């Protein structure tokens, strides 16, 4: 086990999941070496629930980390848990070069790149290459 996974396991213990009881922990290592953690936080309006991975990434960014190099996520699944689609997009936006360590509580782990998790992704580069092209929300002039 490594320190990032240990931090994710510890963070999992602080999950707020009264509805699903599905506890998830995540930890992110920034280029500075600092580790930031998150757990899932469920809302009674289920769609507002925040995943552990996104909370950890937001915490890192909020604390001033500009480059995220490694992410760990842990849950009580049978086999290493894959992040949801929303978290994969978030990883691509904020940690495109990171490696992602997924682990269950029984010792099964898997490590992949963010690029492997979200092939053919849409990201900041797509918006940067878009120059407006008069797409103001109205359809005049076309
Ligand atoms: Zn997620």
Boltz pocket constraint, residues with backbone or C-beta under 6 A from the ligand:
constraints:
  - pocket:
      binder: B
      contacts: [[A, 51], [A, 52], [A, 53], [A, 54], [A, 83], [A, 84], [A, 85], [A, 86], [A, 87], [A, 88]]
      max_distance: 6.0
